[in-house]
């Protein structure tokens, strides 16, 4: 009866959509400052260094939010932390939009950063733990899709309000989805695995029946979750991050998180400045960001629809992404070195290369990193491990965004983009060697295989026999 009430109250689509809504706010609040910062000096006195501080303070907040939210999600549950993220986003957007001083603006930008950090950690494994094994890749990919939707929305709002210069409304518009997240998460369940870990087995069973729509399949999955929980309880330290197999997974996760950023995606926020250096106006550069954002939405929508991550696997998609990203960055770097600075040919090549780069990232490393991070870590410490890996991701992003202006000023954009292309080439064999294939396996069977990795190499594909939960009931 409890299960039937759950099914009547909420649909799986609503669970996934509201779970991913925090990612929209991640994209929007992270992206809107690029347009707003052009107009803030009209109301608040900003020196160049203060401009940098206003932008980067959110990254500092994201690091704090990422590191703190994982352990809290392990103790208090995923749903409660996402609810808290809605509150944080609402307060941050209201305060930043109404800021009467630079100090006040920086404070609330830091609070927005906290929300961004929380979303970056909790959304991927909330979605992964709710999804069936056969569709986990595509459902977890909603995280990146919604980040791109939020970023594109920020680009659209920034371009449309640029004509009025209303930076406060640019920021305040983020309040509306934040309130929807806050209210919507009140009606959302926590993940079955989190409920089991916190001793709420009956509720976990009801949530599984409601999500899967098949009592027998839900019971089988519930049995696997309970078996893993009992095993962890009996072993006590078996799933702690101090265990050798868990440390290897944490190292792999942190390495992948760093790789995602040092392929050069953080340089894209400077594309308007790069294009301006090629003779393009500010409005044209903002328009490019808006149109490219729309194309990104279309690209990842097609990837999600085609279920590429679940059909092709995680590792092949990551490797293909490295090829596409390195090739596009090499093209724009070589063009910048060979062609005259203000030539139309350079502009065309740069635009095409940036479009290829961002869309390749959106289809590969953007979503797949978060899919894999949500899959490889043990349940008992998944939140903490995600927080640590995400912190490395933010640190790498901060490093790239901080050093790009100085590097381009010293060496020129051509050399810098070629250097990032070379990084992708270096990463390729490391990913080939280290990354296991995790598609179509339940989180419980993955953890069992990784736990036995003290006797096998994690570079090998998972070879445990698929369970009913892995195949969605197909035997």
C-alpha positions as CSV (number, residue, x, y, z in Angstrom):
1,X,0.0,0.0,0.0
2,X,2.8,2.4,0.8
3,X,4.4,1.7,-2.6
4,X,1.2,2.3,-4.4
5,X,0.8,5.6,-2.6
6,X,4.3,6.6,-3.6
7,X,3.6,5.8,-7.3
8,X,0.4,7.9,-7.2
9,X,2.2,10.8,-5.6
10,X,5.2,11.2,-7.8
11,X,6.5,10.0,-11.2
12,X,10.0,9.0,-12.2
13,X,10.2,11.9,-14.7
14,X,9.4,14.4,-11.9
15,X,12.0,12.8,-9.6
16,X,14.7,13.1,-12.4
17,X,13.6,16.6,-13.5
18,X,13.6,18.1,-10.0
19,X,16.8,16.2,-9.1
20,X,18.5,17.8,-12.1
21,X,17.0,21.3,-11.5
22,X,19.8,22.2,-9.2
23,X,22.1,21.7,-12.2
24,X,20.1,24.3,-14.1
25,X,20.9,26.8,-11.3
26,X,24.6,25.6,-11.3
27,X,24.7,26.6,-15.0
28,X,22.7,29.8,-14.7
29,X,24.4,31.3,-11.7
30,X,27.8,30.3,-12.9
31,X,27.2,31.7,-16.4
32,X,25.2,34.9,-15.8
33,X,28.1,36.7,-14.1
34,X,29.9,36.8,-17.5
35,X,27.2,39.2,-18.9
36,X,26.4,41.0,-15.6
37,X,30.0,42.0,-14.9
38,X,29.9,44.2,-18.0
39,X,27.3,46.4,-16.4
40,X,27.9,46.2,-12.6
41,X,30.4,49.0,-12.7
42,X,27.6,51.4,-13.7
43,X,26.2,51.0,-10.1
44,X,29.1,49.7,-8.0
45,X,32.7,50.9,-8.2
46,X,34.8,48.0,-9.5
47,X,38.5,48.0,-10.2
48,X,39.9,45.3,-12.5
49,X,41.0,43.3,-9.4
50,X,37.6,43.7,-7.8
51,X,36.0,42.4,-11.0
52,X,38.1,39.3,-10.8
53,X,37.2,38.9,-7.1
54,X,33.5,39.2,-7.8
55,X,33.7,36.5,-10.4
56,X,36.1,34.1,-8.6
57,X,34.6,34.3,-5.2
58,X,31.8,32.0,-6.4
59,X,34.5,29.4,-7.3
60,X,35.8,29.6,-3.7
61,X,32.2,29.1,-2.5
62,X,31.8,26.2,-4.8
63,X,34.9,24.5,-3.4
64,X,33.5,24.9,0.2
65,X,30.1,23.8,-0.8
66,X,31.4,20.7,-2.7
67,X,33.7,19.6,0.1
68,X,31.1,20.1,2.8
69,X,28.0,18.7,1.1
70,X,29.2,15.2,0.4
71,X,29.7,14.1,4.0
72,X,26.4,15.8,5.0
73,X,24.6,13.9,2.1
74,X,26.0,10.6,3.5
75,X,24.7,11.4,7.0
76,X,21.4,13.2,6.3
77,X,20.4,12.0,2.9
78,X,20.6,13.3,-0.7
79,X,17.1,14.8,-0.8
80,X,17.7,17.0,2.3
81,X,20.9,18.4,0.9
82,X,19.2,19.3,-2.5
83,X,16.4,21.0,-0.5
84,X,19.1,23.0,1.3
85,X,20.7,23.8,-2.1
86,X,17.4,25.4,-3.2
87,X,17.4,27.6,-0.1
88,X,21.0,28.6,-0.6
89,X,20.4,29.5,-4.3
90,X,17.4,31.5,-3.4
91,X,19.2,33.5,-0.7
92,X,22.2,34.0,-2.9
93,X,20.3,35.3,-5.9
94,X,18.1,37.6,-3.9
95,X,21.1,39.1,-2.0
96,X,23.4,39.5,-5.1
97,X,20.6,41.1,-7.1
98,X,19.9,43.6,-4.3
99,X,23.5,44.2,-3.3
100,X,24.2,47.8,-2.3
101,X,27.9,47.5,-2.1
102,X,30.8,45.5,-3.6
103,X,31.3,43.7,-0.3
104,X,27.6,42.7,-0.2
105,X,27.8,41.5,-3.8
106,X,30.8,39.4,-3.0
107,X,29.2,37.8,0.1
108,X,26.1,36.7,-1.8
109,X,28.2,35.6,-4.8
110,X,30.0,33.4,-2.3
111,X,26.7,32.0,-1.1
112,X,25.7,31.3,-4.7
113,X,29.0,29.5,-5.0
114,X,28.0,27.3,-2.1
115,X,24.9,26.3,-4.0
116,X,26.9,25.6,-7.1
117,X,29.3,23.4,-5.2
118,X,26.4,21.4,-3.5
119,X,24.8,20.8,-6.9
120,X,28.0,19.7,-8.5
121,X,28.4,17.0,-5.9
122,X,24.9,15.8,-5.0
123,X,23.0,15.9,-8.3
124,X,25.0,13.2,-10.1
125,X,24.7,10.6,-7.4
126,X,21.1,11.5,-6.6
127,X,20.2,10.7,-10.2
128,X,22.5,7.7,-10.4
129,X,21.1,6.1,-7.2
130,X,17.5,6.7,-8.5
131,X,18.1,5.2,-12.0
132,X,17.9,1.6,-13.1
133,X,21.3,0.2,-14.1
134,X,20.4,-0.1,-17.8
135,X,19.6,3.7,-18.1
136,X,21.9,5.0,-15.4
137,X,24.3,6.7,-17.9
138,X,21.6,8.6,-19.7
139,X,19.7,9.6,-16.6
140,X,22.9,10.8,-14.8
141,X,23.8,12.7,-18.0
142,X,20.8,14.9,-17.2
143,X,23.1,16.6,-14.8
144,X,25.4,18.0,-17.6
145,X,22.4,18.6,-19.9
146,X,20.7,20.8,-17.3
147,X,24.0,22.6,-16.6
148,X,24.1,23.4,-20.3
149,X,20.5,24.5,-20.3
150,X,21.2,26.8,-17.4
151,X,24.3,28.2,-19.1
152,X,22.4,28.8,-22.3
153,X,19.6,30.4,-20.4
154,X,22.2,32.7,-18.7
155,X,23.6,33.6,-22.2
156,X,20.1,34.3,-23.5
157,X,19.1,36.5,-20.5
158,X,22.5,38.2,-20.6
159,X,22.2,39.0,-24.3
160,X,18.6,40.2,-24.1
161,X,19.1,42.4,-21.0
162,X,22.4,43.7,-22.4
163,X,20.4,46.3,-24.3
164,X,19.1,47.7,-21.0
165,X,22.1,47.0,-18.9
166,X,19.9,45.6,-16.1
167,X,22.5,43.4,-14.4
168,X,20.3,43.1,-11.2
169,X,17.5,41.4,-13.1
170,X,20.1,39.1,-14.8
171,X,20.9,37.8,-11.3
172,X,17.4,38.0,-9.8
173,X,15.9,35.8,-12.5
174,X,17.8,32.9,-10.9
175,X,15.4,33.2,-7.9
176,X,12.5,31.6,-9.8
177,X,14.0,28.1,-10.5
178,X,15.6,28.2,-7.0
179,X,12.2,28.5,-5.4
180,X,10.8,25.7,-7.7
181,X,13.7,23.5,-6.5
182,X,13.2,24.4,-2.9
183,X,9.4,23.7,-3.0
184,X,9.7,20.7,-5.3
185,X,12.2,18.8,-3.2
186,X,9.9,18.9,-0.3
187,X,7.8,16.3,-2.1
188,X,10.7,14.3,-3.5
189,X,11.9,11.0,-1.8
190,X,15.4,10.3,-0.9
191,X,17.3,7.6,-2.8
192,X,16.7,4.0,-1.8
193,X,20.4,3.4,-1.1
194,X,20.5,6.4,1.2
195,X,17.4,5.3,3.0
196,X,18.7,1.8,3.6
197,X,22.0,3.2,4.9
198,X,20.1,5.3,7.4
199,X,17.9,2.4,8.6
200,X,14.7,3.2,6.6
201,X,14.4,-0.1,4.7
202,X,10.6,0.0,4.4
203,X,10.6,3.4,2.9
204,X,13.5,2.4,0.5
205,X,11.4,-0.6,-0.7
206,X,8.4,1.7,-1.3
207,X,10.5,4.2,-3.3
208,X,12.0,1.4,-5.4
209,X,8.6,0.0,-6.3
210,X,7.4,3.5,-7.2
211,X,10.5,4.1,-9.4
212,X,10.6,0.7,-11.1
213,X,6.9,0.1,-11.5
214,X,7.6,-3.6,-11.0
215,X,7.3,-5.1,-7.6
216,X,9.4,-8.2,-8.3
217,X,12.2,-6.2,-9.9
218,X,12.1,-3.7,-7.1
219,X,12.3,-6.5,-4.5
220,X,15.4,-8.0,-6.3
221,X,17.1,-4.7,-6.3
222,X,16.2,-4.0,-2.7
223,X,17.7,-7.4,-1.8
224,X,21.0,-6.5,-3.4
225,X,21.1,-3.1,-1.6
226,X,20.3,-4.8,1.7
227,X,23.0,-7.5,1.1
228,X,25.6,-4.8,0.4
229,X,24.6,-2.9,3.5
230,X,24.9,-6.0,5.7
231,X,28.3,-6.8,4.2
232,X,29.5,-3.3,4.9
233,X,28.2,-3.5,8.4
234,X,30.0,-6.8,9.0
235,X,33.2,-5.7,7.5
236,X,33.0,-2.3,9.2
237,X,36.0,-0.7,7.6
238,X,35.6,-2.5,4.2
239,X,34.1,0.5,2.4
240,X,36.0,3.3,4.1
241,X,38.2,5.5,2.0
242,X,41.2,4.2,3.9
243,X,40.8,0.7,2.3
244,X,43.3,0.1,-0.5
245,X,40.7,-0.6,-3.1
246,X,38.7,2.5,-2.2
247,X,41.8,4.7,-2.3
248,X,42.5,3.5,-5.8
249,X,39.0,4.5,-6.8
250,X,39.3,7.9,-5.1
251,X,42.6,8.5,-7.0
252,X,41.0,7.5,-10.3
253,X,38.0,9.8,-9.6
254,X,40.2,12.8,-8.7
255,X,42.4,12.2,-11.7
256,X,39.4,12.1,-14.1
257,X,38.0,15.3,-12.4
258,X,41.3,17.1,-13.1
259,X,41.5,15.7,-16.6
260,X,38.1,17.1,-17.4
261,X,39.3,20.7,-16.7
262,X,42.8,20.6,-18.0
263,X,41.6,19.6,-21.5
264,X,40.8,23.4,-21.7
265,X,37.0,23.7,-21.1
266,X,37.7,26.5,-18.6
267,X,39.2,28.6,-21.4
268,X,35.8,28.9,-23.1
269,X,34.6,31.6,-20.7
270,X,37.3,33.7,-22.3
271,X,36.1,33.1,-25.9
272,X,34.3,36.5,-26.1
273,X,37.6,38.1,-25.2
274,X,39.5,35.9,-27.7
275,X,37.0,36.7,-30.5
276,X,37.2,40.4,-29.5
277,X,40.9,40.1,-30.1
278,X,40.1,38.9,-33.6
279,X,38.1,42.1,-34.3
280,X,34.6,41.1,-33.1
281,X,32.3,43.5,-31.1
282,X,31.2,42.7,-27.6
283,X,27.5,42.2,-28.6
284,X,28.6,39.8,-31.4
285,X,30.7,37.8,-28.9
286,X,27.7,37.6,-26.5
287,X,25.5,36.5,-29.4
288,X,28.0,33.8,-30.2
289,X,27.8,32.5,-26.6
290,X,24.0,32.5,-26.8
291,X,23.8,30.7,-30.2
292,X,26.5,28.2,-29.2
293,X,24.6,27.5,-26.0
294,X,21.5,26.6,-27.9
295,X,23.5,24.3,-30.1
296,X,25.0,22.7,-27.0
297,X,21.5,22.0,-25.8
298,X,20.6,20.4,-29.1
299,X,23.8,18.3,-29.1
300,X,23.4,16.8,-25.6
301,X,19.6,16.3,-26.2
302,X,20.5,14.1,-29.2
303,X,23.1,12.3,-27.1
304,X,20.6,11.7,-24.3
305,X,17.9,10.6,-26.7
306,X,20.3,8.2,-28.5
307,X,21.5,6.8,-25.1
308,X,25.1,6.9,-26.4
309,X,26.6,6.7,-22.9
310,X,24.7,3.5,-22.1
311,X,25.0,1.9,-25.6
312,X,28.7,2.7,-26.4
313,X,30.0,2.7,-22.9
314,X,31.9,5.2,-20.7
315,X,35.5,4.7,-21.8
316,X,34.9,4.9,-25.6
317,X,33.0,8.1,-25.2
318,X,35.8,9.6,-23.1
319,X,38.4,8.6,-25.6
320,X,36.4,10.0,-28.6
321,X,36.0,13.2,-26.7
322,X,39.7,13.6,-26.3
323,X,40.2,13.2,-30.0
324,X,37.6,15.8,-30.9
325,X,38.6,18.4,-28.3
326,X,42.3,18.1,-29.0
327,X,41.8,18.4,-32.8
328,X,39.5,21.5,-32.5
329,X,41.9,23.3,-30.1
330,X,44.8,22.5,-32.3
331,X,42.9,23.9,-35.3
332,X,42.2,27.3,-33.6
333,X,45.8,27.4,-32.2
334,X,47.4,26.7,-35.5
335,X,45.1,29.2,-37.3
336,X,46.0,31.9,-34.7
337,X,49.7,31.3,-35.3
338,X,49.5,31.3,-39.2
339,X,46.8,33.7,-40.2
340,X,46.6,37.5,-39.7
341,X,45.0,38.6,-36.5
342,X,42.0,40.4,-38.0
343,X,41.5,38.1,-41.0
344,X,38.0,36.7,-41.7
345,X,39.5,33.2,-42.2
346,X,40.9,33.3,-38.7
347,X,37.5,34.3,-37.3
348,X,35.6,31.6,-39.2
349,X,38.1,28.9,-38.2
350,X,38.0,30.0,-34.5
351,X,34.2,30.0,-34.4
352,X,33.9,26.6,-36.0
353,X,36.7,25.2,-33.7
354,X,35.1,26.6,-30.6
355,X,31.7,25.2,-31.6
356,X,33.2,21.7,-32.2
357,X,35.2,21.9,-28.9
358,X,32.3,22.9,-26.7
359,X,29.8,20.5,-28.3
360,X,32.3,17.6,-28.1
361,X,32.8,18.4,-24.5
362,X,29.1,18.5,-23.9
363,X,28.6,15.1,-25.5
364,X,31.5,13.4,-23.8
365,X,33.6,14.6,-20.9
366,X,30.9,17.0,-19.6
367,X,28.3,14.3,-18.7
368,X,30.5,11.1,-18.6
369,X,32.8,12.3,-15.8
370,X,29.8,12.8,-13.5
371,X,28.3,9.5,-14.5
372,X,31.5,7.6,-13.6
373,X,32.1,9.5,-10.4
374,X,28.5,8.6,-9.3
375,X,29.2,4.9,-10.2
376,X,32.7,4.0,-9.0
377,X,32.7,5.1,-5.3
378,X,31.4,2.8,-2.5
379,X,28.0,3.5,-1.1
380,X,29.1,4.1,2.5
381,X,31.4,7.0,1.5
382,X,30.0,8.0,-1.9
383,X,29.1,11.5,-0.8
384,X,32.5,12.1,0.8
385,X,34.4,10.6,-2.2
386,X,32.3,12.7,-4.6
387,X,33.1,15.8,-2.6
388,X,36.8,15.2,-2.7
389,X,36.9,14.4,-6.4
390,X,34.7,17.4,-7.1
391,X,37.0,19.6,-5.1
392,X,39.8,18.6,-7.4
393,X,37.6,19.4,-10.4
394,X,37.0,22.9,-9.0
395,X,40.7,23.4,-8.1
396,X,41.6,22.5,-11.7
397,X,38.9,24.8,-13.1
398,X,40.2,27.6,-10.9
399,X,43.8,27.0,-12.1
400,X,42.8,27.1,-15.8
401,X,40.6,30.2,-15.5
402,X,43.3,32.0,-13.4
403,X,46.2,31.2,-15.7
404,X,44.7,31.6,-19.1
405,X,44.8,35.4,-19.3
406,X,48.4,35.5,-18.2
407,X,49.5,32.7,-20.5
408,X,47.8,34.2,-23.6
409,X,49.3,37.7,-22.7
410,X,52.7,36.2,-22.6
411,X,52.7,33.4,-25.3
412,X,49.6,34.3,-27.4
413,X,46.4,32.3,-27.8
414,X,47.9,30.2,-30.6
415,X,50.5,28.6,-28.4
416,X,48.2,28.2,-25.4
417,X,45.4,26.4,-27.4
418,X,48.0,24.1,-29.0
419,X,49.3,23.3,-25.5
420,X,45.8,22.4,-24.3
421,X,45.5,20.2,-27.4
422,X,48.7,18.4,-26.4
423,X,47.4,17.8,-22.9
424,X,44.5,15.9,-24.5
425,X,47.0,13.7,-26.4
426,X,48.9,12.9,-23.2
427,X,45.7,12.1,-21.3
428,X,44.5,9.6,-24.0
429,X,46.7,6.6,-23.1
430,X,46.2,7.2,-19.4
431,X,42.4,7.0,-19.8
432,X,42.8,4.0,-22.1
433,X,44.9,2.2,-19.4
434,X,43.2,3.2,-16.1
435,X,39.5,3.6,-16.7
436,X,37.2,0.6,-16.2
437,X,34.0,0.1,-18.2
438,X,31.0,0.4,-15.9
439,X,27.9,0.4,-18.2
440,X,24.9,-1.8,-17.5
441,X,26.0,-2.9,-14.1
442,X,24.2,-2.3,-10.8
443,X,26.0,-0.1,-8.3
444,X,26.1,-3.1,-6.0
445,X,27.7,-5.4,-8.5
446,X,30.3,-2.7,-9.4
447,X,31.2,-2.2,-5.8
448,X,31.6,-6.0,-5.3
449,X,33.9,-6.1,-8.3
450,X,35.9,-3.1,-7.2
451,X,36.2,-4.5,-3.7
452,X,37.7,-7.7,-5.2
453,X,40.1,-5.5,-7.2
454,X,42.8,-6.2,-4.6
455,X,43.3,-9.4,-6.7
456,X,42.5,-7.9,-10.2
457,X,43.5,-4.7,-12.0
458,X,40.9,-1.9,-12.1
459,X,41.8,-1.4,-15.7
460,X,40.1,-4.6,-16.7
461,X,36.4,-4.5,-17.6
462,X,33.9,-5.6,-15.0
463,X,33.3,-9.3,-15.5
464,X,30.9,-10.2,-12.8
465,X,27.7,-11.9,-13.8
466,X,25.0,-9.3,-14.5
467,X,22.1,-9.4,-12.1
468,X,18.4,-8.7,-12.7
469,X,19.0,-5.2,-11.5
470,X,21.7,-4.8,-14.1
471,X,19.6,-5.9,-17.0
472,X,16.4,-4.2,-15.8
473,X,14.8,-7.6,-15.4
474,X,16.1,-9.1,-18.7
475,X,17.7,-12.5,-18.0
